[in-house]
Each structure stands twice: as C-alpha cells, then as structure tokens.
Amino acid sequence: MEKSKLIQRSFVNSLSAVVYIAIVAWFMFNGGQIFGKMENFWGPFALLLLFVISATAVGALILGKPILLYLDGEKKAGVEMFLCSLAWLAIVAILIFIIRPW
C-alpha cells in the first residue's frame, strides 16, 4: 500500500472512531435524561454491554486493516498504518485537551 493512501486510510478510520466515540459519549452523558435513574441490574448490564460493543467497534476501526495488511505479508505497511492511526487519535486528544471545551 502506498504511503499517501495508508495515511489517508488511517485518517478516515481514526476520524470514524472519533465520531463513534463522540456519539457514545453523548449517549452516556444524556442517558439519565433519556432512560432515568438506574434502579436494577439491567442498567449496569446495558452499560457494560455498550462498553464491549464500543471496544469491538473501535478496535475493528483502528486494528482491522493493519492486521489484514500484516497477515497478507505487508508487515511494514500494517505497522505503519497502525502507528498512523494511533498518531491521528493522539492529535485529536491533544487538540481536545488544548481547547478544553469543558
């Protein structure tokens, strides 16, 4: 995979992960207003289930293509794509901490 395509793909995957994280964070932030107070077993159960689904979805976005590249023999490209995706996520995190919207 050529370098520019690798960087572009890692950016799109990282941006998709950031958008997904923002949606889940909004959902969790407003969960009390939407569903009310958690009063039984099903509230924590649903929260943990959402966590597992989220970890799987973000893991697939960030690790999916790099693992496929690595297993297809393009080990260098797979590692580079993973590191680029991680760098994009770090850039977003740094920007959020600089902007500090809270």
Gaussian input, Z-matrix of N, CA and C with variables (Angstrom, degrees):
# hf/3-21g

backbone

0 1
 N
 C     1     B1
 C     2     B2     1     A1
 N     3     B3     2     A2     1     D1
 C     4     B4     3     A3     2     D2
 C     5     B5     4     A4     3     D3
 N     6     B6     5     A5     4     D4
 C     7     B7     6     A6     5     D5
 C     8     B8     7     A7     6     D6
 N     9     B9     8     A8     7     D7
 C    10    B10     9     A9     8     D8
 C    11    B11    10    A10     9     D9
 N    12    B12    11    A11    10    D10
 C    13    B13    12    A12    11    D11
 C    14    B14    13    A13    12    D12
 N    15    B15    14    A14    13    D13
 C    16    B16    15    A15    14    D14
 C    17    B17    16    A16    15    D15
 N    18    B18    17    A17    16    D16
 C    19    B19    18    A18    17    D17
 C    20    B20    19    A19    18    D18
 N    21    B21    20    A20    19    D19
 C    22    B22    21    A21    20    D20
 C    23    B23    22    A22    21    D21
 N    24    B24    23    A23    22    D22
 C    25    B25    24    A24    23    D23
 C    26    B26    25    A25    24    D24
 N    27    B27    26    A26    25    D25
 C    28    B28    27    A27    26    D26
 C    29    B29    28    A28    27    D27
 N    30    B30    29    A29    28    D28
 C    31    B31    30    A30    29    D29
 C    32    B32    31    A31    30    D30
 N    33    B33    32    A32    31    D31
 C    34    B34    33    A33    32    D32
 C    35    B35    34    A34    33    D33
 N    36    B36    35    A35    34    D34
 C    37    B37    36    A36    35    D35
 C    38    B38    37    A37    36    D36
 N    39    B39    38    A38    37    D37
 C    40    B40    39    A39    38    D38
 C    41    B41    40    A40    39    D39
 N    42    B42    41    A41    40    D40
 C    43    B43    42    A42    41    D41
 C    44    B44    43    A43    42    D42
 N    45    B45    44    A44    43    D43
 C    46    B46    45    A45    44    D44
 C    47    B47    46    A46    45    D45
 N    48    B48    47    A47    46    D46
 C    49    B49    48    A48    47    D47
 C    50    B50    49    A49    48    D48
 N    51    B51    50    A50    49    D49
 C    52    B52    51    A51    50    D50
 C    53    B53    52    A52    51    D51
 N    54    B54    53    A53    52    D52
 C    55    B55    54    A54    53    D53
 C    56    B56    55    A55    54    D54
 N    57    B57    56    A56    55    D55
 C    58    B58    57    A57    56    D56
 C    59    B59    58    A58    57    D57
 N    60    B60    59    A59    58    D58
 C    61    B61    60    A60    59    D59
 C    62    B62    61    A61    60    D60
 N    63    B63    62    A62    61    D61
 C    64    B64    63    A63    62    D62
 C    65    B65    64    A64    63    D63
 N    66    B66    65    A65    64    D64
 C    67    B67    66    A66    65    D65
 C    68    B68    67    A67    66    D66
 N    69    B69    68    A68    67    D67
 C    70    B70    69    A69    68    D68
 C    71    B71    70    A70    69    D69
 N    72    B72    71    A71    70    D70
 C    73    B73    72    A72    71    D71
 C    74    B74    73    A73    72    D72
 N    75    B75    74    A74    73    D73
 C    76    B76    75    A75    74    D74
 C    77    B77    76    A76    75    D75
 N    78    B78    77    A77    76    D76
 C    79    B79    78    A78    77    D77
 C    80    B80    79    A79    78    D78
 N    81    B81    80    A80    79    D79
 C    82    B82    81    A81    80    D80
 C    83    B83    82    A82    81    D81
 N    84    B84    83    A83    82    D82
 C    85    B85    84    A84    83    D83
 C    86    B86    85    A85    84    D84
 N    87    B87    86    A86    85    D85
 C    88    B88    87    A87    86    D86
 C    89    B89    88    A88    87    D87
 N    90    B90    89    A89    88    D88
 C    91    B91    90    A90    89    D89
 C    92    B92    91    A91    90    D90
 N    93    B93    92    A92    91    D91
 C    94    B94    93    A93    92    D92
 C    95    B95    94    A94    93    D93
 N    96    B96    95    A95    94    D94
 C    97    B97    96    A96    95    D95
 C    98    B98    97    A97    96    D96
 N    99    B99    98    A98    97    D97
 C   100   B100    99    A99    98    D98
 C   101   B101   100   A100    99    D99
 N   102   B102   101   A101   100   D100
 C   103   B103   102   A102   101   D101
 C   104   B104   103   A103   102   D102
 N   105   B105   104   A104   103   D103
 C   106   B106   105   A105   104   D104
 C   107   B107   106   A106   105   D105
 N   108   B108   107   A107   106   D106
 C   109   B109   108   A108   107   D107
 C   110   B110   109   A109   108   D108
 N   111   B111   110   A110   109   D109
 C   112   B112   111   A111   110   D110
 C   113   B113   112   A112   111   D111
 N   114   B114   113   A113   112   D112
 C   115   B115   114   A114   113   D113
 C   116   B116   115   A115   114   D114
 N   117   B117   116   A116   115   D115
 C   118   B118   117   A117   116   D116
 C   119   B119   118   A118   117   D117
 N   120   B120   119   A119   118   D118
 C   121   B121   120   A120   119   D119
 C   122   B122   121   A121   120   D120
 N   123   B123   122   A122   121   D121
 C   124   B124   123   A123   122   D122
 C   125   B125   124   A124   123   D123
 N   126   B126   125   A125   124   D124
 C   127   B127   126   A126   125   D125
 C   128   B128   127   A127   126   D126
 N   129   B129   128   A128   127   D127
 C   130   B130   129   A129   128   D128
 C   131   B131   130   A130   129   D129
 N   132   B132   131   A131   130   D130
 C   133   B133   132   A132   131   D131
 C   134   B134   133   A133   132   D132
 N   135   B135   134   A134   133   D133
 C   136   B136   135   A135   134   D134
 C   137   B137   136   A136   135   D135
 N   138   B138   137   A137   136   D136
 C   139   B139   138   A138   137   D137
 C   140   B140   139   A139   138   D138
 N   141   B141   140   A140   139   D139
 C   142   B142   141   A141   140   D140
 C   143   B143   142   A142   141   D141
 N   144   B144   143   A143   142   D142
 C   145   B145   144   A144   143   D143
 C   146   B146   145   A145   144   D144
 N   147   B147   146   A146   145   D145
 C   148   B148   147   A147   146   D146
 C   149   B149   148   A148   147   D147
 N   150   B150   149   A149   148   D148
 C   151   B151   150   A150   149   D149
 C   152   B152   151   A151   150   D150
 N   153   B153   152   A152   151   D151
 C   154   B154   153   A153   152   D152
 C   155   B155   154   A154   153   D153
 N   156   B156   155   A155   154   D154
 C   157   B157   156   A156   155   D155
 C   158   B158   157   A157   156   D156
 N   159   B159   158   A158   157   D157
 C   160   B160   159   A159   158   D158
 C   161   B161   160   A160   159   D159
 N   162   B162   161   A161   160   D160
 C   163   B163   162   A162   161   D161
 C   164   B164   163   A163   162   D162
 N   165   B165   164   A164   163   D163
 C   166   B166   165   A165   164   D164
 C   167   B167   166   A166   165   D165
 N   168   B168   167   A167   166   D166
 C   169   B169   168   A168   167   D167
 C   170   B170   169   A169   168   D168
 N   171   B171   170   A170   169   D169
 C   172   B172   171   A171   170   D170
 C   173   B173   172   A172   171   D171
 N   174   B174   173   A173   172   D172
 C   175   B175   174   A174   173   D173
 C   176   B176   175   A175   174   D174
 N   177   B177   176   A176   175   D175
 C   178   B178   177   A177   176   D176
 C   179   B179   178   A178   177   D177
 N   180   B180   179   A179   178   D178
 C   181   B181   180   A180   179   D179
 C   182   B182   181   A181   180   D180
 N   183   B183   182   A182   181   D181
 C   184   B184   183   A183   182   D182
 C   185   B185   184   A184   183   D183
 N   186   B186   185   A185   184   D184
 C   187   B187   186   A186   185   D185
 C   188   B188   187   A187   186   D186
 N   189   B189   188   A188   187   D187
 C   190   B190   189   A189   188   D188
 C   191   B191   190   A190   189   D189
 N   192   B192   191   A191   190   D190
 C   193   B193   192   A192   191   D191
 C   194   B194   193   A193   192   D192
 N   195   B195   194   A194   193   D193
 C   196   B196   195   A195   194   D194
 C   197   B197   196   A196   195   D195
 N   198   B198   197   A197   196   D196
 C   199   B199   198   A198   197   D197
 C   200   B200   199   A199   198   D198
 N   201   B201   200   A200   199   D199
 C   202   B202   201   A201   200   D200
 C   203   B203   202   A202   201   D201
 N   204   B204   203   A203   202   D202
 C   205   B205   204   A204   203   D203
 C   206   B206   205   A205   204   D204
 N   207   B207   206   A206   205   D205
 C   208   B208   207   A207   206   D206
 C   209   B209   208   A208   207   D207
 N   210   B210   209   A209   208   D208
 C   211   B211   210   A210   209   D209
 C   212   B212   211   A211   210   D210
 N   213   B213   212   A212   211   D211
 C   214   B214   213   A213   212   D212
 C   215   B215   214   A214   213   D213
 N   216   B216   215   A215   214   D214
 C   217   B217   216   A216   215   D215
 C   218   B218   217   A217   216   D216
 N   219   B219   218   A218   217   D217
 C   220   B220   219   A219   218   D218
 C   221   B221   220   A220   219   D219
 N   222   B222   221   A221   220   D220
 C   223   B223   222   A222   221   D221
 C   224   B224   223   A223   222   D222
 N   225   B225   224   A224   223   D223
 C   226   B226   225   A225   224   D224
 C   227   B227   226   A226   225   D225
 N   228   B228   227   A227   226   D226
 C   229   B229   228   A228   227   D227
 C   230   B230   229   A229   228   D228
 N   231   B231   230   A230   229   D229
 C   232   B232   231   A231   230   D230
 C   233   B233   232   A232   231   D231
 N   234   B234   233   A233   232   D232
 C   235   B235   234   A234   233   D233
 C   236   B236   235   A235   234   D234
 N   237   B237   236   A236   235   D235
 C   238   B238   237   A237   236   D236
 C   239   B239   238   A238   237   D237
 N   240   B240   239   A239   238   D238
 C   241   B241   240   A240   239   D239
 C   242   B242   241   A241   240   D240
 N   243   B243   242   A242   241   D241
 C   244   B244   243   A243   242   D242
 C   245   B245   244   A244   243   D243
 N   246   B246   245   A245   244   D244
 C   247   B247   246   A246   245   D245
 C   248   B248   247   A247   246   D246
 N   249   B249   248   A248   247   D247
 C   250   B250   249   A249   248   D248
 C   251   B251   250   A250   249   D249
 N   252   B252   251   A251   250   D250
 C   253   B253   252   A252   251   D251
 C   254   B254   253   A253   252   D252
 N   255   B255   254   A254   253   D253
 C   256   B256   255   A255   254   D254
 C   257   B257   256   A256   255   D255
 N   258   B258   257   A257   256   D256
 C   259   B259   258   A258   257   D257
 C   260   B260   259   A259   258   D258
 N   261   B261   260   A260   259   D259
 C   262   B262   261   A261   260   D260
 C   263   B263   262   A262   261   D261
 N   264   B264   263   A263   262   D262
 C   265   B265   264   A264   263   D263
 C   266   B266   265   A265   264   D264
 N   267   B267   266   A266   265   D265
 C   268   B268   267   A267   266   D266
 C   269   B269   268   A268   267   D267
 N   270   B270   269   A269   268   D268
 C   271   B271   270   A270   269   D269
 C   272   B272   271   A271   270   D270
 N   273   B273   272   A272   271   D271
 C   274   B274   273   A273   272   D272
 C   275   B275   274   A274   273   D273
 N   276   B276   275   A275   274   D274
 C   277   B277   276   A276   275   D275
 C   278   B278   277   A277   276   D276
 N   279   B279   278   A278   277   D277
 C   280   B280   279   A279   278   D278
 C   281   B281   280   A280   279   D279
 N   282   B282   281   A281   280   D280
 C   283   B283   282   A282   281   D281
 C   284   B284   283   A283   282   D282
 N   285   B285   284   A284   283   D283
 C   286   B286   285   A285   284   D284
 C   287   B287   286   A286   285   D285
 N   288   B288   287   A287   286   D286
 C   289   B289   288   A288   287   D287
 C   290   B290   289   A289   288   D288
 N   291   B291   290   A290   289   D289
 C   292   B292   291   A291   290   D290
 C   293   B293   292   A292   291   D291
 N   294   B294   293   A293   292   D292
 C   295   B295   294   A294   293   D293
 C   296   B296   295   A295   294   D294
 N   297   B297   296   A296   295   D295
 C   298   B298   297   A297   296   D296
 C   299   B299   298   A298   297   D297
 N   300   B300   299   A299   298   D298
 C   301   B301   300   A300   299   D299
 C   302   B302   301   A301   300   D300
 N   303   B303   302   A302   301   D301
 C   304   B304   303   A303   302   D302
 C   305   B305   304   A304   303   D303

   B1=1.4502
   B2=1.5272
   B3=1.3236
   B4=1.4689
   B5=1.5227
   B6=1.3301
   B7=1.4706
   B8=1.5318
   B9=1.3405
   B10=1.4709
   B11=1.5294
   B12=1.3234
   B13=1.4574
   B14=1.5371
   B15=1.3160
   B16=1.4549
   B17=1.5304
   B18=1.3167
   B19=1.4689
   B20=1.5262
   B21=1.3245
   B22=1.4625
   B23=1.5283
   B24=1.3247
   B25=1.4706
   B26=1.5302
   B27=1.3402
   B28=1.4661
   B29=1.5306
   B30=1.3320
   B31=1.4619
   B32=1.5188
   B33=1.3230
   B34=1.4709
   B35=1.5269
   B36=1.3401
   B37=1.4628
   B38=1.5255
   B39=1.3171
   B40=1.4671
   B41=1.5202
   B42=1.3174
   B43=1.4592
   B44=1.5282
   B45=1.3235
   B46=1.4678
   B47=1.5198
   B48=1.3240
   B49=1.4631
   B50=1.5250
   B51=1.3270
   B52=1.4694
   B53=1.5274
   B54=1.3202
   B55=1.4706
   B56=1.5271
   B57=1.3179
   B58=1.4627
   B59=1.5358
   B60=1.3228
   B61=1.4659
   B62=1.5277
   B63=1.3327
   B64=1.4639
   B65=1.5288
   B66=1.3115
   B67=1.4664
   B68=1.5277
   B69=1.3334
   B70=1.4625
   B71=1.5302
   B72=1.3350
   B73=1.4686
   B74=1.5245
   B75=1.3369
   B76=1.4634
   B77=1.5305
   B78=1.3310
   B79=1.4627
   B80=1.5242
   B81=1.3277
   B82=1.4608
   B83=1.5360
   B84=1.3217
   B85=1.4624
   B86=1.5235
   B87=1.3140
   B88=1.4636
   B89=1.5207
   B90=1.3242
   B91=1.4609
   B92=1.5115
   B93=1.3326
   B94=1.4657
   B95=1.5179
   B96=1.3154
   B97=1.4691
   B98=1.5215
   B99=1.3314
   B100=1.4631
   B101=1.5302
   B102=1.3367
   B103=1.4625
   B104=1.5214
   B105=1.3126
   B106=1.4560
   B107=1.5245
   B108=1.3207
   B109=1.4619
   B110=1.5286
   B111=1.3496
   B112=1.4636
   B113=1.5205
   B114=1.3288
   B115=1.4631
   B116=1.5211
   B117=1.3338
   B118=1.4615
   B119=1.5259
   B120=1.2865
   B121=1.4579
   B122=1.5264
   B123=1.3173
   B124=1.4604
   B125=1.5250
   B126=1.2934
   B127=1.4645
   B128=1.5230
   B129=1.3561
   B130=1.4653
   B131=1.5278
   B132=1.3268
   B133=1.4572
   B134=1.5282
   B135=1.3274
   B136=1.4686
   B137=1.5256
   B138=1.3224
   B139=1.4609
   B140=1.5308
   B141=1.3225
   B142=1.4693
   B143=1.5294
   B144=1.3165
   B145=1.4605
   B146=1.5227
   B147=1.3324
   B148=1.4641
   B149=1.5294
   B150=1.3295
   B151=1.4582
   B152=1.5316
   B153=1.3177
   B154=1.4654
   B155=1.5319
   B156=1.3150
   B157=1.4652
   B158=1.5222
   B159=1.3227
   B160=1.4609
   B161=1.5198
   B162=1.3275
   B163=1.4613
   B164=1.5261
   B165=1.3243
   B166=1.4654
   B167=1.5212
   B168=1.3258
   B169=1.4647
   B170=1.5253
   B171=1.3299
   B172=1.4647
   B173=1.5200
   B174=1.3215
   B175=1.4624
   B176=1.5196
   B177=1.3250
   B178=1.4663
   B179=1.5307
   B180=1.3341
   B181=1.4657
   B182=1.5343
   B183=1.3265
   B184=1.4593
   B185=1.5251
   B186=1.3291
   B187=1.4649
   B188=1.5218
   B189=1.3210
   B190=1.4661
   B191=1.5222
   B192=1.3068
   B193=1.4685
   B194=1.5313
   B195=1.3452
   B196=1.4626
   B197=1.5278
   B198=1.3283
   B199=1.4655
   B200=1.5199
   B201=1.3311
   B202=1.4651
   B203=1.5308
   B204=1.3249
   B205=1.4686
   B206=1.5302
   B207=1.2981
   B208=1.4693
   B209=1.5231
   B210=1.3180
   B211=1.4633
   B212=1.5275
   B213=1.3307
   B214=1.4683
   B215=1.5254
   B216=1.3173
   B217=1.4546
   B218=1.5115
   B219=1.3250
   B220=1.4610
   B221=1.5310
   B222=1.3284
   B223=1.4679
   B224=1.5197
   B225=1.3231
   B226=1.4592
   B227=1.5325
   B228=1.3294
   B229=1.4658
   B230=1.5306
   B231=1.3322
   B232=1.4573
   B233=1.5220
   B234=1.3254
   B235=1.4673
   B236=1.5265
   B237=1.3355
   B238=1.4636
   B239=1.5255
   B240=1.3260
   B241=1.4642
   B242=1.5251
   B243=1.3194
   B244=1.4602
   B245=1.5258
   B246=1.3185
   B247=1.4675
   B248=1.5303
   B249=1.3307
   B250=1.4654
   B251=1.5325
   B252=1.3312
   B253=1.4641
   B254=1.5210
   B255=1.3107
   B256=1.4648
   B257=1.5293
   B258=1.3322
   B259=1.4695
   B260=1.5274
   B261=1.3344
   B262=1.4618
   B263=1.5292
   B264=1.3376
   B265=1.4594
   B266=1.5244
   B267=1.3215
   B268=1.4699
   B269=1.5232
   B270=1.3281
   B271=1.4659
   B272=1.5211
   B273=1.3348
   B274=1.4694
   B275=1.5239
   B276=1.3231
   B277=1.4724
   B278=1.5218
   B279=1.3168
   B280=1.4652
   B281=1.5283
   B282=1.3395
   B283=1.4695
   B284=1.5233
   B285=1.3217
   B286=1.4658
   B287=1.5246
   B288=1.3362
   B289=1.4646
   B290=1.5192
   B291=1.3192
   B292=1.4847
   B293=1.5244
   B294=1.3254
   B295=1.4652
   B296=1.5260
   B297=1.3163
   B298=1.4642
   B299=1.5241
   B300=1.3180
   B301=1.4640
   B302=1.5317
   B303=1.3085
   B304=1.4675
   B305=1.4519
   A1=107.27
   A2=115.80
   A3=119.06
   A4=111.02
   A5=114.57
   A6=122.56
   A7=112.68
   A8=117.85
   A9=120.19
   A10=111.26
   A11=116.84
   A12=120.55
   A13=110.47
   A14=115.88
   A15=121.82
   A16=110.86
   A17=116.85
   A18=121.24
   A19=110.24
   A20=116.69
   A21=121.26
   A22=110.85
   A23=116.91
   A24=121.32
   A25=110.69
   A26=116.53
   A27=119.42
   A28=110.30
   A29=117.66
   A30=121.16
   A31=110.81
   A32=117.26
   A33=121.16
   A34=110.51
   A35=116.85
   A36=119.86
   A37=111.42
   A38=116.92
   A39=120.58
   A40=111.10
   A41=116.98
   A42=120.65
   A43=110.56
   A44=117.10
   A45=120.91
   A46=110.49
   A47=117.01
   A48=120.93
   A49=110.44
   A50=117.24
   A51=121.21
   A52=110.21
   A53=117.34
   A54=120.83
   A55=109.76
   A56=117.03
   A57=120.80
   A58=110.74
   A59=116.78
   A60=121.55
   A61=110.47
   A62=116.94
   A63=120.68
   A64=110.98
   A65=117.26
   A66=120.89
   A67=110.56
   A68=116.74
   A69=120.45
   A70=110.42
   A71=117.15
   A72=120.32
   A73=110.71
   A74=117.73
   A75=120.93
   A76=110.17
   A77=115.22
   A78=121.00
   A79=110.70
   A80=117.22
   A81=120.77
   A82=111.28
   A83=116.93
   A84=121.55
   A85=110.95
   A86=116.42
   A87=121.66
   A88=113.28
   A89=117.50
   A90=121.08
   A91=114.04
   A92=116.47
   A93=119.57
   A94=112.31
   A95=116.96
   A96=120.82
   A97=111.31
   A98=115.94
   A99=119.82
   A100=111.08
   A101=116.53
   A102=120.94
   A103=114.52
   A104=117.54
   A105=119.98
   A106=111.11
   A107=115.61
   A108=121.69
   A109=110.75
   A110=115.16
   A111=120.02
   A112=108.30
   A113=116.30
   A114=119.22
   A115=113.37
   A116=117.45
   A117=118.40
   A118=110.87
   A119=115.95
   A120=124.67
   A121=113.18
   A122=118.27
   A123=121.74
   A124=113.55
   A125=118.69
   A126=120.86
   A127=111.99
   A128=118.18
   A129=119.17
   A130=112.60
   A131=117.05
   A132=120.54
   A133=110.53
   A134=116.85
   A135=121.47
   A136=110.90
   A137=117.04
   A138=121.12
   A139=111.15
   A140=116.80
   A141=120.19
   A142=111.38
   A143=116.68
   A144=120.05
   A145=110.98
   A146=116.64
   A147=121.20
   A148=110.72
   A149=116.71
   A150=121.16
   A151=111.40
   A152=117.01
   A153=120.97
   A154=110.73
   A155=116.43
   A156=120.16
   A157=109.97
   A158=117.15
   A159=121.19
   A160=111.79
   A161=116.98
   A162=120.47
   A163=110.91
   A164=116.12
   A165=120.20
   A166=111.17
   A167=117.20
   A168=120.87
   A169=111.42
   A170=117.28
   A171=120.45
   A172=110.08
   A173=117.39
   A174=120.51
   A175=111.62
   A176=116.55
   A177=119.99
   A178=111.15
   A179=116.69
   A180=119.99
   A181=111.86
   A182=116.55
   A183=120.10
   A184=112.01
   A185=117.88
   A186=120.50
   A187=114.79
   A188=117.79
   A189=120.92
   A190=114.44
   A191=116.98
   A192=121.05
   A193=112.16
   A194=119.70
   A195=118.05
   A196=113.44
   A197=117.24
   A198=119.69
   A199=110.59
   A200=117.28
   A201=120.24
   A202=111.19
   A203=116.68
   A204=120.08
   A205=110.33
   A206=116.42
   A207=121.45
   A208=110.72
   A209=116.76
   A210=120.64
   A211=112.57
   A212=117.13
   A213=121.29
   A214=112.39
   A215=117.20
   A216=121.08
   A217=114.51
   A218=117.45
   A219=121.01
   A220=108.62
   A221=114.77
   A222=120.46
   A223=112.29
   A224=116.73
   A225=119.73
   A226=110.61
   A227=116.77
   A228=121.01
   A229=110.64
   A230=117.31
   A231=120.59
   A232=112.10
   A233=115.97
   A234=120.22
   A235=110.15
   A236=117.04
   A237=120.71
   A238=111.41
   A239=116.36
   A240=118.83
   A241=110.70
   A242=116.90
   A243=119.91
   A244=110.88
   A245=116.86
   A246=120.74
   A247=111.74
   A248=117.07
   A249=120.30
   A250=110.53
   A251=116.86
   A252=120.32
   A253=110.58
   A254=115.86
   A255=120.56
   A256=110.70
   A257=116.57
   A258=120.88
   A259=110.92
   A260=118.15
   A261=120.93
   A262=110.83
   A263=116.43
   A264=119.70
   A265=111.41
   A266=116.86
   A267=120.93
   A268=110.79
   A269=117.09
   A270=121.16
   A271=110.45
   A272=116.63
   A273=120.11
   A274=110.23
   A275=117.38
   A276=120.83
   A277=110.97
   A278=117.58
   A279=121.74
   A280=110.33
   A281=116.60
   A282=119.82
   A283=111.45
   A284=116.62
   A285=119.62
   A286=109.93
   A287=117.93
   A288=120.07
   A289=111.67
   A290=117.69
   A291=120.58
   A292=109.80
   A293=116.48
   A294=121.13
   A295=110.92
   A296=116.87
   A297=123.94
   A298=112.40
   A299=117.60
   A300=120.46
   A301=114.37
   A302=117.85
   A303=118.90
   A304=107.77
   D1=131.44
   D2=-179.57
   D3=-70.42
   D4=152.74
   D5=-171.65
   D6=-57.50
   D7=-46.52
   D8=-176.90
   D9=-65.80
   D10=-37.70
   D11=178.19
   D12=-68.04
   D13=-37.64
   D14=177.95
   D15=-63.02
   D16=-45.58
   D17=179.33
   D18=-65.38
   D19=-42.31
   D20=179.68
   D21=-63.53
   D22=-45.58
   D23=-179.91
   D24=-63.77
   D25=-41.19
   D26=179.54
   D27=-66.14
   D28=-35.67
   D29=177.12
   D30=-64.33
   D31=-46.86
   D32=-179.50
   D33=-62.30
   D34=-44.11
   D35=179.41
   D36=-64.34
   D37=-41.71
   D38=179.34
   D39=-67.54
   D40=-41.71
   D41=177.52
   D42=-62.78
   D43=-40.07
   D44=176.44
   D45=-61.40
   D46=-41.63
   D47=178.30
   D48=-64.02
   D49=-41.76
   D50=-180.00
   D51=-63.69
   D52=-43.13
   D53=178.74
   D54=-63.50
   D55=-43.98
   D56=178.75
   D57=-61.42
   D58=-44.46
   D59=178.71
   D60=-61.21
   D61=-41.53
   D62=179.14
   D63=-63.31
   D64=-40.80
   D65=179.52
   D66=-64.83
   D67=-45.56
   D68=179.46
   D69=-65.58
   D70=-40.20
   D71=178.44
   D72=-62.88
   D73=-42.19
   D74=177.37
   D75=-61.65
   D76=-44.22
   D77=179.54
   D78=-60.41
   D79=-44.08
   D80=-179.93
   D81=-69.06
   D82=-39.15
   D83=179.89
   D84=-62.50
   D85=-37.58
   D86=-177.60
   D87=-99.23
   D88=6.66
   D89=-177.21
   D90=-58.51
   D91=-39.05
   D92=179.89
   D93=-63.35
   D94=-38.14
   D95=178.64
   D96=-73.00
   D97=-34.51
   D98=-177.67
   D99=-76.40
   D100=-47.52
   D101=-172.39
   D102=-107.75
   D103=-11.60
   D104=-176.69
   D105=84.59
   D106=-173.02
   D107=-177.58
   D108=-72.19
   D109=140.58
   D110=175.94
   D111=-75.99
   D112=119.33
   D113=-175.80
   D114=-120.24
   D115=0.34
   D116=179.78
   D117=-149.15
   D118=-170.43
   D119=-176.97
   D120=-58.67
   D121=-32.72
   D122=-170.29
   D123=-72.19
   D124=-25.28
   D125=177.17
   D126=-64.50
   D127=-57.69
   D128=176.69
   D129=-61.86
   D130=-34.85
   D131=177.80
   D132=-60.43
   D133=-47.51
   D134=179.75
   D135=-63.46
   D136=-39.16
   D137=179.64
   D138=-64.45
   D139=-44.58
   D140=178.04
   D141=-67.27
   D142=-37.31
   D143=177.02
   D144=-63.72
   D145=-41.80
   D146=175.71
   D147=-61.50
   D148=-39.82
   D149=177.97
   D150=-61.37
   D151=-45.26
   D152=-179.63
   D153=-65.16
   D154=-42.98
   D155=178.10
   D156=-63.27
   D157=-42.37
   D158=179.79
   D159=-64.52
   D160=-43.70
   D161=178.74
   D162=-61.64
   D163=-39.07
   D164=178.66
   D165=-67.77
   D166=-44.52
   D167=-178.51
   D168=-64.63
   D169=-47.76
   D170=-179.45
   D171=-68.57
   D172=-37.53
   D173=175.89
   D174=-60.27
   D175=-41.86
   D176=177.89
   D177=-64.85
   D178=-40.67
   D179=-179.98
   D180=-65.11
   D181=-42.27
   D182=-174.69
   D183=-86.67
   D184=-36.60
   D185=-174.21
   D186=-102.91
   D187=-18.51
   D188=-173.11
   D189=-54.98
   D190=-62.86
   D191=-177.20
   D192=-65.88
   D193=-42.84
   D194=177.03
   D195=-58.07
   D196=-38.87
   D197=178.39
   D198=-67.05
   D199=-41.81
   D200=177.68
   D201=-61.49
   D202=-43.51
   D203=177.41
   D204=-61.04
   D205=-45.44
   D206=-179.08
   D207=-60.86
   D208=-44.96
   D209=-179.03
   D210=-71.04
   D211=-25.10
   D212=177.27
   D213=-81.94
   D214=5.37
   D215=177.92
   D216=94.48
   D217=-4.09
   D218=177.49
   D219=-93.49
   D220=64.19
   D221=-172.96
   D222=-62.16
   D223=-43.79
   D224=-179.00
   D225=-62.94
   D226=-44.74
   D227=179.78
   D228=-64.03
   D229=-38.85
   D230=179.09
   D231=-63.34
   D232=-44.68
   D233=178.98
   D234=-66.84
   D235=-42.71
   D236=179.26
   D237=-61.87
   D238=-41.62
   D239=-179.67
   D240=-65.99
   D241=-41.19
   D242=177.01
   D243=-60.48
   D244=-46.15
   D245=-179.47
   D246=-65.80
   D247=-37.04
   D248=176.54
   D249=-65.06
   D250=-42.76
   D251=178.18
   D252=-62.06
   D253=-42.96
   D254=178.23
   D255=-63.64
   D256=-39.78
   D257=178.27
   D258=-64.03
   D259=-42.79
   D260=178.16
   D261=-60.80
   D262=-43.45
   D263=178.20
   D264=-63.80
   D265=-39.08
   D266=177.90
   D267=-64.49
   D268=-39.87
   D269=178.15
   D270=-61.61
   D271=-44.41
   D272=178.34
   D273=-62.70
   D274=-43.97
   D275=179.50
   D276=-61.69
   D277=-43.76
   D278=179.14
   D279=-62.62
   D280=-43.44
   D281=178.46
   D282=-62.02
   D283=-40.46
   D284=179.38
   D285=-64.65
   D286=-41.46
   D287=-179.98
   D288=-70.59
   D289=-29.13
   D290=176.30
   D291=-72.62
   D292=-46.98
   D293=-179.07
   D294=-68.84
   D295=-36.67
   D296=179.99
   D297=45.55
   D298=69.67
   D299=-177.67
   D300=-70.94
   D301=-6.06
   D302=-179.31
   D303=-91.05

